[in-house]
Amino acid sequence: MSDAQLVADFFKQNFAGEEIYYVTNQGNAGDALIGYGALSFFEREGIRFHFVESPRDPVLEGKVVVYAGGGYLTDFYPHNAENLSWMRQHAKHLVMLPQTTQGSEEFLASLGSETTVFCRELVTYEHVQKHTQGVAVHLAPDMAFCIPAKAFVEQQELQFPQVFKKFVSQRQQFGRKSPRTVRGKYLYRAFRHDLRYRKKAAKAGHPKRLNAFRYDQEASGISIPDVNIDVSYSMQFGVNSAEKLEYTSFRFLSFINKFEEVYTDRLHVAIGAAMLGKKVYLYSNSYFKCRAIFEYSLQKQFPNVVWMGSGND
């Protein structure tokens, strides 16, 4: 079995009635989409969980620890292998939700039967199998696919005042700042990025086209259009609470939903746009991640996604 049902069956067979401790990735809006997808999955499957912000929180000692999926177990982010090593040593069992893994051979070799690894594409699946012994290794789609994107955006738009109030109401998330100050900051930031890009796109004659290419170390080096917004960066509002995961996912998807065509090398921009029914042109990032997930998940389920490779088409 190589789909999301395998993940559900795994939890039911191994941890039925047991509480789990969920640690999310510290990252951008794409990581928030993964995180909110995982929380949606837990709720749908009736899995009880505790949200844990820090990957080295002492509360994880002797517990079933579930670490969010994503692309951070790579040579680009070596500190994640260190965090995972700490969790492996202290947890009763460590479950790594669907990952893309590049390098990290020393960490993989240290794993044993107390670890389960889900891989979100075949390249990682073969790599993890090659460098581990006694580890349960499975294939499963990225957790972001667990979000019913269209229904989620429509519902959040209808309930936005309540959603936003919940997002800013927990004072501990924002230190001593008042909810009013936080509301102004986060509303202004979202609308500023939104309006600025759409104004530029309209002036360029492409009001329904979204160019969402990355500028960071995973960029492939292709020529980036003058009218561009790195949505995963611009629409990030935090990942260290369930409320932030929900709000960021909404802002991220609702912005993408304003367009008809999406050109990107950001994996989760492509996944979000695909689920929203947009025409998606997906380019390579600096390593195999985008292509491998396109081949494993996107091209089978979403004919609206076109693979562009690393060219400047």
Sequence and secondary structure as in RCSB ss.txt:
>XXXX:A:sequence
MSDAQLVADFFKQNFAGEEIYYVTNQGNAGDALIGYGALSFFEREGIRFHFVESPRDPVLEGKVVVYAGGGYLTD
FYPHNAENLSWMRQHAKHLVMLPQTTQGSEEFLASLGSETTVFCRELVTYEHVQKHTQGVAVHLAPDMAFCIPAK
AFVEQQELQFPQVFKKFVSQRQQFGRKSPRTVRGKYLYRAFRHDLRYRKKAAKAGHPKRLNAFRYDQEASGISIP
DVNIDVSYSMQFGVNSAEKLEYTSFRFLSFINKFEEVYTDRLHVAIGAAMLGKKVYLYSNSYFKCRAIFEYSLQK
QFPNVVWMGSGND
>XXXX:A:secstr
  SHHHHHHHHHHHHTT  EEEE    SHHHHHHHHHHHHHHHHHT  EEEES TT GGGTTSEEEE  EEEEST
T HHHHHHHHHHHHHSSEEEEEEEEE S HHHHHT  TTEEEEESSHHHHHHHHHH SS EEEE   GGGGS HH
HHHHHHHHTHHHHHHHHHH GGGSTT  HHHHHHHHHHHHHHHHHHHHHHHHHTT TTEEEE   STT       
SS   HHHHT    SSHHHHHHHHHHHHHHHTT SEEEES HHHHHHHHHTT EEEEE  SSSHHHHHIIIIIHH
H TTEEEEETS  
